Amino acid sequence: MSTVPEQKNGFRRFYGHGIPRVKVEELAGKLIVVEGADGSGRSTQIARLVDWLEIGGHPTVQVGLKRSTLVSKELELAQKGNILSRSTLSLFYATDFADQLENIILPALKAGFIVLADRYIYTLMARDMVRGMDEGWLKNLYGIAIKPDAVFYLSVQPQELVQRNLSKNATLDYWESGMDLGFSRDMFDSFVKYQTTMQGAFRKLQKTYGFTIIDGNRPVGSITKDLRKKIRMVLAEK
Amino acid sequence: MKTFAELNFPGRLIAVEGLDGSGKSTQIYLLKRWLEAEGIKVYFSEWNSSELVKSATSKGKKRELLTPTTFCLIHATDFADRYERHLLPLLRAGYVVLCDRYVFTAFARDVVRGCLPEWVRGIYNFAALPDITFFFKTDLEVSLNRILEGRPKLKFFEAGMDLRLSTDPYESFRIFQGRILEQYVAMSDEFKFVVMDANQNVEKQQCVVRKLVGEKIELRKFRRRSPLPLPPAIQPVENKAKDHEEDLAAV
């Protein structure tokens, strides 16, 4: 299955109207997105890909959620207080995304870098969708986003995600458990229910945005091998 | 987009819009004093004042980190926080909410900064329209003089310096404010702004504001002690009449 078919001919575009005054034809680098829940092996895979790419002589840059200079600290603080309503949460993350898009992603692509995104607009959209935000509203909001060259979604069973998260942190994250949604007062139940709902939202988004689903239940090494093979093809496209 | 009254909210929202130096903050302050003295449940909310977002915005402004896109989004975040946590619950509780600037400020400023109008409007489309929007329209020179007299040091974004209109902050401010004024004027009909002649003296304008508010909003319904109106279907008829008598007695 091809990742993003339209880009085979080096066709780059924004999802919507994009960012004022940015010329897409100047963006020579590649944008590779890895999506997946906490515990899906995202960060591990990205670290391995960075090693592989840099040893191969490719310059790379990494971005991810809640890493902007502009709002990351404030967003972290707001999430600790658990007082964020859904539009606020959504727009806060959109601001964080836009700041990285304009200050890191676009300049790096212009300079010919390979940008590895540890999650992108799809996680943000999926989270908002399960919180009842309107899809059309989200589509307009993220019309500023540049279309990646490849998007990989690491799909892992919610039951397996619970095990991985608990073995790593011995606790489940409030937001990753969707506690704000009131599925259940029991964090374990809420986590499983939330992650199942999120996977449903991702399947819905997959139909529109056509990303590649990677079976993340397999051993780390075979996932890496799989990703390398697919990324090699992306890099071969000019 | 519908107004709060059209959406059957028990509360009402009044917004003021206009250029810096148009006198809108003075007018809404005086309106607030009057409504409070009348015993009305009033809440005042100012643009760009959410506790949650403020520190990020001021950092972004001080360090000049903001682009037109992030400028728009961070203000939308600020608005969303105030809207969801303060305005909506208060409007449900039957308050008269006064807003010093509302979504129209974003519609005007962000578009002047070069954001796509449809994008900006789409972002704010979760917000209902005010029941009354006063647009304090001044001659550009009048509002410029009011600002430039009192506070000669202009901030970077306030002067629209990010638009590179001029290297001189005063010249930049003039051009920037002129363009915002054009946007407000262009929106006046579409959003049924009550256009106020803000070149007039303050007292005269306040009289007009109070009169209009009294005509358009049945203020006695928003008194502190009056009970919340029940949904029409379950409201017993005889109580309704009694409430009315009590209200009359209170007057």
Boltz contact constraints between the chains, C-beta under 6 A:
constraints:
  - contact:
      token1: [A, 17]
      token2: [B, 116]
      max_distance: 6.0
  - contact:
      token1: [A, 19]
      token2: [B, 69]
      max_distance: 6.0
  - contact:
      token1: [A, 20]
      token2: [B, 114]
      max_distance: 6.0
  - contact:
      token1: [A, 70]
      token2: [B, 60]
      max_distance: 6.0
  - contact:
      token1: [A, 70]
      token2: [B, 65]
      max_distance: 6.0
  - contact:
      token1: [A, 71]
      token2: [B, 56]
      max_distance: 6.0
  - contact:
      token1: [A, 74]
      token2: [B, 55]
      max_distance: 6.0
  - contact:
      token1: [A, 74]
      token2: [B, 56]
      max_distance: 6.0
  - contact:
      token1: [A, 78]
      token2: [B, 52]
      max_distance: 6.0
  - contact:
      token1: [A, 85]
      token2: [B, 84]
      max_distance: 6.0
  - contact:
      token1: [A, 87]
      token2: [B, 80]
      max_distance: 6.0
  - contact:
      token1: [A, 87]
      token2: [B, 84]
      max_distance: 6.0
  - contact:
      token1: [A, 87]
      token2: [B, 126]
      max_distance: 6.0
  - contact:
      token1: [A, 88]
      token2: [B, 80]
      max_distance: 6.0
  - contact:
      token1: [A, 88]
      token2: [B, 81]
      max_distance: 6.0
  - contact:
      token1: [A, 88]
      token2: [B, 84]
      max_distance: 6.0
  - contact:
      token1: [A, 91]
      token2: [B, 76]
      max_distance: 6.0
  - contact:
      token1: [A, 91]
      token2: [B, 77]
      max_distance: 6.0
  - contact:
      token1: [A, 91]
      token2: [B, 80]
      max_distance: 6.0
  - contact:
      token1: [A, 92]
      token2: [B, 77]
      max_distance: 6.0
  - contact:
      token1: [A, 94]
      token2: [B, 73]
      max_distance: 6.0
  - contact:
      token1: [A, 95]
      token2: [B, 70]
      max_distance: 6.0
  - contact:
      token1: [A, 95]
      token2: [B, 73]
      max_distance: 6.0
  - contact:
      token1: [A, 95]
      token2: [B, 74]
      max_distance: 6.0
  - contact:
      token1: [A, 95]
      token2: [B, 77]
      max_distance: 6.0
  - contact:
      token1: [A, 98]
      token2: [B, 69]
      max_distance: 6.0
  - contact:
      token1: [A, 98]
      token2: [B, 70]
      max_distance: 6.0
  - contact:
      token1: [A, 98]
      token2: [B, 73]
      max_distance: 6.0
  - contact:
      token1: [A, 99]
      token2: [B, 70]
      max_distance: 6.0
  - contact:
      token1: [A, 102]
      token2: [B, 67]
      max_distance: 6.0
  - contact:
      token1: [A, 140]
      token2: [B, 122]
      max_distance: 6.0
  - contact:
      token1: [A, 141]
      token2: [B, 123]
      max_distance: 6.0
  - contact:
      token1: [A, 144]
      token2: [B, 69]
      max_distance: 6.0
